[in-house]
């Protein structure tokens, strides 16, 4: 069973409580998601490190219960 947008958002917010998470269902199938994650925790980190923080928050579900995630990370302005 695929992860819902709400489940993805909750997992990210649990690991990064200061984050703002915006989820978009890309294909309308509840299986291909875009996440825009904004967090002060990303300050001073490379884009790769920021993405790793989010993937770590998802607990290895990428490729399994989470089929596809288009990820955008940013630091609040």
Secondary structure as UniProt FT lines:
FT   HELIX           5..15
FT   TURN            17..18
FT   STRAND          20..25
FT   STRAND          32..38
FT   HELIX           40..42
FT   TURN            43..44
FT   HELIX           47..57
FT   TURN            58..60
FT   TURN            63..65
FT   STRAND          68..74
//
